[in-house]
Amino acid sequence: MVQIAPRGDVRDGQTPSSSLWQAVLRYGTALLIVALLVGALFILDRWLEQYSIGDIRQAIRRIEPGQLATAVAAAAISYWLLTLYDALALHHLRRDLPYRWVAFTAFTSYAFSHSLGFASVIGATVRYRLYAPLGLHAVEVAQVTLFVVTTFTLGLVVVMPIVMLLDPTALKALHVPPDSAVLLGAAALAVIVAYAVAGAWIRRPLRVFGHDIAFPRPTVALGQLVLGLCDLSLAAAVLYFCLPASDAVSYMDVVVAFGLALVAGIISHVPGGLGVFDAIVLVTLTPEMAGNDVMAGLLVFRVIYYLAPLLIAGLMFGALEAFQARHRITVLSRGVSAAISPAVPFVLAACTFITGLFLLFSRATPEETLPSPLGAASLPLVEMSHFTGSVVGVLLILLSHAIQRRLHAAWVLSLGLLALGVLSSLLKGGDWPEAIVPGLIFLALLPASGEFHRRGALLAQAPTPSWFAAVGVALASALWLGLFSYKHVQFSDELWWQFALHGDASRFLRASVAVGVIALGAAIAHLVALASRLRHLPPPGREEP
């Protein structure tokens, strides 16, 4: 990730003015990403105008347990196929690494890039930190990442022509006539076949942006096509089985919607395609299926395909850290520690960020069950739980950047906030399912104390534009979810002062203000720190005393 250069690392000829404009450009791009999210949320709001959060919850209950089991199995196979992406890339580069380590690296990189977006950046970062100790150079890691992205793109490209040929009517959402769909599918498959056999004739690498890129051998290209096709088909199957059972929407319809949504999410650069992916799927499927059913399927899909793998990846790192803490003297442990240590802060920072977002989302929706045994005496606990959970959520999101920088203070604060998050969930009528998420990340973070050895101020370094965009996406999404959940409530001045067991809207209003104030204060503090660093940059050609 791009960082603001400190005083001693300013390049020759770089002036404070040019540095300022570069910072404006980078953060302006982040603001554009947030703006795209806002547009997607507006579309969601319009298409879900006649539905409520209760309708979506009822649709979730209609999803059969057998469907969920099938979706989980399809997701597991899909992630296994993703590990073969890296194995095939290393085979293409003629680098032999243990498959168990390749699988661990690939699973971790995909778990985080799926949830956080910026796949080419996050995937490359995780791969470099885990492959470099095994001897891969930065250029080789970049080649692996490029190969993986190409394989994914090929899968996305090849699945659509096959859909066009097998079921031309599946493109009805795009208003493409069946005959035209067949012709487009045949033409696209011809291009794909040309790519597959190009490696047999084009032996010399192509020079692109100063780098040599070689066409894969036909066998490798065929492996790319098969892997990409199977992976995309299984990922779409996960979404299909997460939707409430209906004869109105076929698997091919879901494949088309899934493919279009993936493309839109990638182009938007919104982390995890949040809002953008969901809006495209909703718009594509709602002519045939009720909007609340589509949203129910999307929520369950995100839990199975995004949240669960992310938590598993975080726990895997936490378990390895705990193992190393107990067996630090063994040669094997030292080797494992040297390999995973560079990636631990990044992984745990991402887990901390997602946990904070999870708590914000949880507090933005009305409660289905409340602590009835104590009656009115439970009101202070409910109020405290809701407000505390929201504050903990936004603070975890803001601390994730310092966690990535290995700051000891951030590690200590995050542990305290995660414990407080668990307590706030339990105070909310003993909501133990919600408490599991911060509890698991607490257990993953606890044994990693040795990785957070740096001392320094939390605001000593400016956050990256990608992190800035991710925070904006998280807060905007949580705010939209709350406004959607309580759109039937007439907001007024009196709502601020209403305290009742079922006064979820009032609690959301008060907590949102607190979250906004904290986020605004953090933004101002970072901007002041950034302006101070830029102001003290030395003029070009002048050495620092």
VMD Tcl script that draws the C-alpha trace (Angstrom):
set ca {
  {0.00 0.00 0.00}
  {1.14 3.53 -0.71}
  {2.31 5.43 2.33}
  {3.17 9.11 2.82}
  {6.95 9.35 2.81}
  {8.55 10.57 6.06}
  {10.84 13.57 6.10}
  {14.05 11.74 5.50}
  {12.64 9.78 2.53}
  {11.39 12.65 0.39}
  {12.45 12.20 -3.18}
  {14.61 14.80 -4.86}
  {12.54 17.44 -6.54}
  {9.42 16.67 -4.54}
  {7.91 19.83 -3.12}
  {5.29 20.19 -0.41}
  {2.88 21.34 -3.11}
  {3.38 18.22 -5.27}
  {3.12 15.98 -2.21}
  {-0.12 17.69 -1.26}
  {-1.60 17.19 -4.73}
  {-0.56 13.54 -4.75}
  {-2.28 13.06 -1.41}
  {-5.38 14.85 -2.69}
  {-5.45 12.59 -5.76}
  {-5.13 9.41 -3.74}
  {-7.72 10.36 -1.17}
  {-9.96 11.80 -3.89}
  {-10.03 8.33 -5.46}
  {-11.07 6.93 -2.10}
  {-13.88 9.49 -1.92}
  {-15.00 8.44 -5.40}
  {-15.24 4.83 -4.21}
  {-17.41 5.95 -1.30}
  {-19.56 7.95 -3.73}
  {-20.07 4.83 -5.88}
  {-21.17 2.96 -2.77}
  {-23.66 5.69 -1.94}
  {-25.10 5.38 -5.43}
  {-25.43 1.61 -5.04}
  {-27.13 2.03 -1.67}
  {-29.55 4.48 -3.26}
  {-30.46 1.83 -5.85}
  {-30.94 -0.74 -3.11}
  {-33.19 1.63 -1.21}
  {-35.36 2.28 -4.27}
  {-35.74 -1.38 -5.19}
  {-36.47 -2.40 -1.59}
  {-38.87 0.45 -0.93}
  {-41.87 -1.82 -0.30}
  {-39.98 -4.24 1.98}
  {-38.90 -4.03 5.60}
  {-36.16 -5.68 7.63}
  {-38.83 -7.99 9.04}
  {-39.70 -9.21 5.53}
  {-36.04 -10.06 4.91}
  {-35.81 -11.95 8.20}
  {-38.90 -13.97 7.31}
  {-37.34 -14.80 3.94}
  {-34.18 -16.02 5.70}
  {-36.29 -18.41 7.79}
  {-37.68 -19.94 4.59}
  {-34.23 -21.10 3.50}
  {-34.14 -24.85 4.13}
  {-31.33 -26.41 6.22}
  {-30.52 -28.69 3.29}
  {-29.97 -25.64 1.09}
  {-27.59 -24.16 3.64}
  {-25.64 -27.41 3.93}
  {-25.31 -27.59 0.15}
  {-24.20 -23.94 0.01}
  {-21.53 -24.57 2.67}
  {-20.27 -27.62 0.76}
  {-20.13 -25.66 -2.51}
  {-18.24 -22.82 -0.78}
  {-15.72 -25.29 0.68}
  {-15.06 -26.85 -2.74}
  {-14.82 -23.39 -4.32}
  {-12.14 -22.30 -1.84}
  {-10.29 -25.58 -2.42}
  {-10.29 -24.84 -6.15}
  {-8.93 -21.37 -5.39}
  {-5.89 -22.98 -3.76}
  {-5.26 -24.75 -7.08}
  {-5.05 -21.31 -8.74}
  {-1.81 -20.68 -6.85}
  {-0.57 -24.24 -7.36}
  {-1.07 -23.90 -11.12}
  {0.63 -20.49 -11.13}
  {3.68 -21.87 -9.34}
  {3.74 -24.81 -11.76}
  {3.71 -22.30 -14.61}
  {6.69 -20.53 -13.03}
  {8.36 -23.90 -12.37}
  {8.60 -23.22 -8.65}
  {8.04 -26.21 -6.38}
  {6.56 -25.34 -2.98}
  {4.77 -27.63 -0.48}
  {1.07 -27.76 -1.37}
  {-0.01 -27.41 2.27}
  {1.75 -24.04 2.43}
  {0.41 -23.00 -0.97}
  {-3.12 -23.92 0.17}
  {-2.72 -21.97 3.41}
  {-1.43 -18.90 1.55}
  {-4.07 -19.05 -1.17}
  {-6.95 -19.57 1.24}
  {-5.82 -16.68 3.42}
  {-5.33 -14.30 0.50}
  {-8.74 -15.10 -0.98}
  {-10.53 -14.94 2.37}
  {-9.29 -11.39 2.85}
  {-9.46 -10.13 -0.72}
  {-13.06 -11.36 -1.04}
  {-14.12 -9.55 2.13}
  {-12.03 -6.40 1.81}
  {-11.77 -5.94 -1.95}
  {-8.66 -4.54 -3.68}
  {-7.90 -8.15 -4.68}
  {-4.77 -7.34 -6.70}
  {-3.29 -5.35 -3.79}
  {-4.41 -7.42 -0.81}
  {-3.82 -10.73 -2.56}
  {-0.31 -9.68 -3.59}
  {0.44 -8.39 -0.08}
  {-0.58 -11.63 1.64}
  {1.19 -13.77 -0.94}
  {4.42 -11.79 -0.69}
  {4.48 -12.00 3.08}
  {3.90 -15.75 3.06}
  {5.81 -16.79 -0.07}
  {8.88 -14.56 0.40}
  {10.27 -16.56 3.36}
  {10.14 -19.64 1.09}
  {12.35 -18.02 -1.52}
  {9.95 -16.32 -3.94}
  {11.07 -12.88 -5.10}
  {8.77 -9.89 -5.43}
  {8.63 -10.25 -9.22}
  {7.64 -13.91 -8.91}
  {4.92 -13.06 -6.40}
  {3.65 -10.41 -8.82}
  {3.63 -13.01 -11.59}
  {1.66 -15.41 -9.38}
  {-0.85 -12.67 -8.61}
  {-1.18 -11.77 -12.29}
  {-1.63 -15.43 -13.21}
  {-4.30 -15.86 -10.55}
  {-6.17 -12.72 -11.63}
  {-5.98 -13.91 -15.24}
  {-7.36 -17.32 -14.27}
  {-10.23 -15.72 -12.40}
  {-10.95 -13.41 -15.34}
  {-10.88 -16.33 -17.76}
  {-13.39 -18.16 -15.59}
  {-15.61 -15.11 -15.61}
  {-15.25 -14.81 -19.38}
  {-15.80 -18.48 -20.20}
  {-18.83 -19.00 -17.97}
  {-20.95 -16.40 -19.74}
  {-20.59 -17.85 -23.27}
  {-21.44 -21.29 -21.94}
  {-24.58 -19.86 -20.34}
  {-25.44 -18.15 -23.63}
  {-25.19 -21.45 -25.49}
  {-26.93 -23.65 -22.91}
  {-29.72 -21.22 -21.98}
  {-29.94 -18.16 -24.28}
  {-32.99 -16.90 -22.37}
  {-30.86 -16.43 -19.22}
  {-29.78 -13.03 -20.60}
  {-33.33 -11.70 -20.61}
  {-32.39 -9.27 -17.83}
  {-30.00 -7.62 -20.32}
  {-32.66 -7.65 -23.05}
  {-30.42 -9.76 -25.30}
  {-32.40 -11.82 -27.86}
  {-31.74 -15.60 -27.68}
  {-30.32 -15.73 -31.23}
  {-27.88 -12.92 -30.48}
  {-26.89 -14.63 -27.24}
  {-25.96 -17.80 -29.12}
  {-23.81 -15.84 -31.60}
  {-22.08 -13.90 -28.82}
  {-21.42 -17.09 -26.91}
  {-19.89 -18.83 -29.94}
  {-17.67 -15.82 -30.73}
  {-16.47 -15.54 -27.13}
  {-15.65 -19.25 -26.97}
  {-13.62 -18.89 -30.19}
  {-11.51 -16.16 -28.55}
  {-11.02 -18.32 -25.47}
  {-9.88 -21.29 -27.54}
  {-7.41 -18.99 -29.34}
  {-5.95 -18.01 -25.95}
  {-5.67 -21.64 -24.92}
  {-3.64 -22.64 -28.00}
  {-1.63 -19.40 -28.35}
  {1.11 -20.70 -26.09}
  {1.93 -23.41 -28.63}
  {2.91 -20.79 -31.26}
  {3.93 -17.71 -29.26}
  {7.04 -18.89 -27.47}
  {8.67 -15.55 -26.76}
  {7.40 -13.46 -23.81}
  {5.52 -10.28 -24.60}
  {6.98 -7.04 -23.26}
  {4.26 -5.18 -21.30}
  {5.11 -2.09 -19.22}
  {8.72 -3.19 -18.99}
  {7.92 -6.73 -17.83}
  {8.11 -10.00 -19.75}
  {4.78 -11.86 -19.79}
  {4.78 -15.32 -21.33}
  {1.73 -17.11 -22.69}
  {1.12 -20.28 -20.69}
  {1.58 -23.66 -22.29}
  {-1.66 -25.11 -23.73}
  {-1.97 -27.58 -20.85}
  {-1.60 -24.77 -18.31}
  {-4.06 -22.55 -20.22}
  {-6.57 -25.41 -20.28}
  {-6.11 -25.81 -16.54}
  {-6.79 -22.09 -16.11}
  {-10.02 -22.30 -18.08}
  {-11.27 -25.38 -16.26}
  {-10.37 -24.03 -12.82}
  {-11.90 -20.63 -13.50}
  {-15.09 -22.13 -14.90}
  {-15.55 -24.59 -12.03}
  {-14.78 -21.97 -9.38}
  {-17.21 -19.37 -10.77}
  {-19.89 -22.03 -11.24}
  {-19.53 -23.17 -7.64}
  {-19.49 -19.62 -6.26}
  {-22.70 -18.89 -8.18}
  {-24.13 -22.15 -6.83}
  {-23.49 -20.91 -3.28}
  {-25.64 -17.86 -3.99}
  {-28.29 -20.02 -5.74}
  {-28.67 -22.33 -2.72}
  {-28.75 -19.36 -0.33}
  {-31.90 -18.01 -2.03}
  {-35.28 -19.18 -0.73}
  {-36.52 -22.05 -2.88}
  {-38.34 -20.78 -5.97}
  {-39.14 -22.10 -9.45}
  {-39.11 -18.56 -10.87}
  {-35.29 -18.25 -10.81}
  {-33.07 -20.87 -12.42}
  {-29.42 -21.61 -11.73}
  {-28.49 -20.03 -15.07}
  {-30.29 -16.83 -14.07}
  {-28.20 -16.71 -10.91}
  {-24.98 -17.36 -12.84}
  {-25.69 -14.37 -15.10}
  {-26.57 -12.12 -12.17}
  {-23.52 -13.31 -10.23}
  {-21.17 -12.68 -13.16}
  {-22.52 -9.20 -13.84}
  {-22.36 -8.31 -10.14}
  {-18.76 -9.51 -9.87}
  {-17.72 -7.36 -12.82}
  {-19.49 -4.30 -11.37}
  {-17.93 -4.88 -7.94}
  {-14.44 -5.18 -9.41}
  {-14.80 -2.06 -11.55}
  {-16.16 0.00 -8.65}
  {-13.26 -0.97 -6.33}
  {-15.71 -0.81 -3.43}
  {-14.29 -3.10 -0.71}
  {-15.90 -6.50 -1.02}
  {-18.21 -5.09 -3.69}
  {-20.42 -4.08 -0.76}
  {-23.63 -2.53 -2.01}
  {-22.57 -2.60 -5.68}
  {-22.58 -6.41 -5.96}
  {-25.85 -6.61 -4.04}
  {-27.54 -3.91 -6.12}
  {-26.70 -5.65 -9.41}
  {-27.95 -9.02 -8.19}
  {-31.11 -7.41 -6.83}
  {-31.87 -5.52 -10.05}
  {-31.15 -8.60 -12.18}
  {-33.24 -11.11 -10.21}
  {-36.14 -9.05 -8.86}
  {-38.22 -9.23 -12.04}
  {-38.62 -12.94 -11.24}
  {-38.15 -13.04 -7.44}
  {-39.32 -10.86 -4.57}
  {-36.78 -8.31 -3.39}
  {-36.83 -9.50 0.22}
  {-36.01 -13.06 -0.96}
  {-33.05 -11.80 -3.01}
  {-31.69 -9.75 -0.11}
  {-32.12 -12.69 2.26}
  {-30.06 -14.84 -0.08}
  {-27.39 -12.16 -0.42}
  {-27.03 -11.80 3.35}
  {-26.70 -15.54 3.88}
  {-24.28 -15.74 0.94}
  {-22.04 -13.07 2.47}
  {-21.98 -14.94 5.78}
  {-21.08 -18.28 4.17}
  {-18.74 -17.12 1.41}
  {-17.14 -14.04 2.99}
  {-17.48 -13.84 6.77}
  {-16.96 -17.51 7.67}
  {-13.73 -17.96 5.63}
  {-12.41 -14.68 7.05}
  {-12.97 -15.85 10.63}
  {-11.41 -19.24 9.83}
  {-8.33 -17.56 8.36}
  {-7.98 -15.35 11.42}
  {-8.32 -18.31 13.78}
  {-5.74 -20.26 11.78}
  {-3.23 -17.48 12.30}
  {-4.17 -17.21 15.96}
  {-3.75 -20.97 16.45}
  {-0.33 -20.88 14.79}
  {0.72 -17.99 17.02}
  {-0.44 -19.89 20.12}
  {1.42 -23.00 18.95}
  {4.61 -21.04 18.41}
  {4.31 -19.35 21.80}
  {4.37 -22.78 23.46}
  {7.00 -24.38 21.19}
  {9.23 -21.46 20.34}
  {12.43 -23.43 20.89}
  {11.87 -26.07 18.19}
  {13.40 -25.72 14.73}
  {10.06 -26.42 13.05}
  {8.33 -23.72 15.07}
  {11.02 -21.19 14.26}
  {10.61 -21.94 10.57}
  {6.84 -21.60 10.69}
  {7.13 -18.43 12.75}
  {9.52 -16.84 10.26}
  {7.13 -17.68 7.42}
  {3.87 -16.41 8.87}
  {5.13 -13.57 11.04}
  {5.11 -10.93 8.24}
  {1.43 -11.62 7.48}
  {0.08 -11.82 11.03}
  {-0.51 -8.07 11.59}
  {-2.27 -7.68 8.25}
  {-4.53 -10.68 8.85}
  {-5.43 -9.66 12.39}
  {-5.98 -6.05 11.30}
  {-8.48 -7.25 8.70}
  {-10.22 -9.45 11.27}
  {-10.41 -6.51 13.67}
  {-11.88 -4.30 10.95}
  {-14.54 -6.86 9.97}
  {-15.46 -7.46 13.62}
  {-16.03 -3.74 14.10}
  {-18.21 -3.67 11.00}
  {-20.12 -6.70 12.26}
  {-20.90 -4.94 15.56}
  {-22.04 -1.80 13.74}
  {-24.35 -3.82 11.49}
  {-25.74 -5.69 14.46}
  {-26.57 -2.47 16.31}
  {-28.12 -0.93 13.18}
  {-30.94 -3.47 13.02}
  {-33.89 -3.92 15.43}
  {-33.71 -6.67 18.00}
  {-35.98 -9.67 17.59}
  {-35.72 -10.82 21.20}
  {-35.18 -8.76 24.32}
  {-34.49 -9.73 27.97}
  {-38.09 -10.12 29.12}
  {-37.52 -11.78 32.53}
  {-36.42 -8.54 34.16}
  {-38.88 -6.33 32.31}
  {-38.24 -2.63 32.68}
  {-35.21 -3.33 34.88}
  {-33.41 -4.60 31.77}
  {-33.72 -1.23 30.00}
  {-30.39 0.21 31.26}
  {-28.59 -2.97 30.16}
  {-30.15 -2.84 26.70}
  {-29.32 0.85 26.30}
  {-25.77 0.31 27.51}
  {-25.29 -2.73 25.27}
  {-26.47 -0.96 22.13}
  {-24.48 2.23 22.68}
  {-21.32 0.43 23.84}
  {-21.44 -2.05 20.95}
  {-21.64 0.77 18.40}
  {-18.75 2.67 19.97}
  {-16.65 -0.50 20.18}
  {-17.41 -1.23 16.53}
  {-16.20 2.11 15.18}
  {-13.12 2.11 17.44}
  {-12.12 -1.37 16.23}
  {-12.43 -0.18 12.64}
  {-10.27 2.86 13.35}
  {-7.67 0.83 15.28}
  {-7.24 -1.73 12.51}
  {-4.73 0.52 10.73}
  {-2.55 0.72 13.85}
  {-2.85 -3.08 14.28}
  {-1.39 -3.50 10.81}
  {1.54 -1.30 11.87}
  {2.28 -3.67 14.80}
  {1.69 -1.01 17.48}
  {1.59 -2.52 20.95}
  {-0.88 0.09 22.19}
  {-3.30 -0.81 19.40}
  {-3.03 -4.50 20.31}
  {-3.83 -3.80 23.96}
  {-6.72 -1.48 23.12}
  {-8.16 -3.92 20.60}
  {-8.13 -6.75 23.13}
  {-9.99 -4.57 25.62}
  {-12.51 -3.46 23.00}
  {-13.12 -7.03 21.81}
  {-13.75 -8.16 25.38}
  {-16.12 -5.21 25.81}
  {-17.84 -6.20 22.57}
  {-18.43 -9.71 23.89}
  {-19.82 -8.29 27.14}
  {-22.12 -5.85 25.34}
  {-23.57 -8.68 23.26}
  {-24.19 -10.84 26.33}
  {-25.86 -7.93 28.13}
  {-28.30 -7.71 25.23}
  {-30.42 -10.58 26.50}
  {-27.59 -13.09 26.38}
  {-27.03 -12.82 22.62}
  {-24.28 -15.45 22.57}
  {-24.37 -16.05 18.77}
  {-23.37 -12.42 18.25}
  {-20.75 -12.64 21.01}
  {-19.02 -15.50 19.18}
  {-17.52 -13.23 16.49}
  {-15.66 -10.76 18.76}
  {-14.84 -13.65 21.10}
  {-13.12 -15.64 18.34}
  {-11.11 -12.64 17.14}
  {-10.12 -11.95 20.77}
  {-8.76 -15.52 21.00}
  {-6.92 -15.06 17.69}
  {-5.38 -11.74 18.76}
  {-4.42 -12.73 22.31}
  {-1.47 -15.07 21.60}
  {0.04 -12.71 19.01}
  {1.57 -10.31 21.54}
  {5.06 -10.92 20.17}
  {4.06 -9.52 16.78}
  {3.07 -6.13 18.24}
  {6.31 -4.83 19.61}
  {6.42 -1.31 18.23}
  {5.97 1.67 20.50}
  {4.59 4.88 19.11}
  {1.60 7.16 18.74}
  {-1.50 5.77 17.07}
  {-1.61 8.77 14.71}
  {2.09 8.78 13.88}
  {1.48 7.55 10.34}
  {-1.21 8.55 7.87}
  {-3.66 5.79 6.81}
  {-3.58 4.58 3.24}
  {-6.27 5.68 0.78}
  {-7.56 2.09 0.54}
  {-8.03 1.98 4.31}
  {-9.69 5.39 4.18}
  {-12.09 4.10 1.50}
  {-12.80 0.95 3.50}
  {-13.72 3.01 6.58}
  {-16.00 5.23 4.51}
  {-17.69 2.18 2.98}
  {-18.16 0.57 6.39}
  {-19.69 3.62 8.06}
  {-21.90 4.51 5.09}
  {-23.18 0.92 4.85}
  {-23.97 0.74 8.56}
  {-25.81 4.07 8.41}
  {-27.84 2.96 5.37}
  {-28.73 -0.33 7.06}
  {-30.05 1.51 10.09}
  {-32.04 3.99 8.02}
  {-33.50 1.13 5.98}
  {-34.39 -0.83 9.12}
  {-36.26 2.13 10.64}
  {-37.66 3.77 7.51}
  {-41.18 3.28 8.89}
  {-40.29 5.40 11.94}
  {-41.05 9.11 11.88}
  {-37.80 10.73 13.04}
  {-38.38 13.75 15.28}
  {-36.72 15.65 18.13}
  {-38.67 13.60 20.68}
  {-37.09 10.39 19.39}
  {-33.76 11.41 20.91}
  {-35.16 11.17 24.43}
  {-37.26 8.03 24.15}
  {-35.96 5.18 26.30}
  {-37.90 1.92 25.99}
  {-37.18 -1.79 25.61}
  {-38.47 -1.65 22.05}
  {-37.04 1.79 21.29}
  {-34.49 0.47 18.79}
  {-34.85 3.49 16.51}
  {-33.99 5.88 19.34}
  {-30.97 3.81 20.29}
  {-29.79 3.71 16.68}
  {-30.13 7.50 16.40}
  {-28.10 8.17 19.53}
  {-25.43 5.59 18.67}
  {-25.10 6.93 15.10}
  {-24.31 10.38 16.41}
  {-21.63 8.94 18.71}
  {-20.14 6.92 15.85}
  {-20.15 9.98 13.60}
  {-18.46 12.15 16.22}
  {-15.74 9.54 16.83}
  {-15.11 9.02 13.12}
  {-15.04 12.77 12.46}
  {-12.64 13.33 15.34}
  {-10.32 10.61 14.02}
  {-10.46 12.08 10.50}
  {-9.61 15.57 11.76}
  {-6.73 14.21 13.84}
  {-5.30 12.33 10.85}
  {-5.67 15.35 8.56}
  {-3.94 17.62 11.06}
  {-1.09 15.11 11.42}
  {-0.81 14.81 7.62}
  {-0.79 18.58 7.14}
  {1.92 18.92 9.78}
  {4.14 16.38 8.00}
  {3.64 18.02 4.61}
  {4.36 21.47 6.03}
  {7.71 20.30 7.38}
  {8.89 18.70 4.13}
  {12.26 20.28 3.15}
  {12.38 22.33 -0.06}
  {13.85 20.55 -3.10}
  {17.64 20.41 -3.10}
  {17.97 21.36 0.58}
  {19.39 18.86 2.99}
  {17.96 18.49 6.44}
  {20.23 19.70 9.22}
}
mol new
graphics top color blue
foreach p $ca { graphics top sphere $p radius 0.5 }
foreach p [lrange $ca 0 end-1] q [lrange $ca 1 end] { graphics top cylinder $p $q radius 0.2 }
display resetview
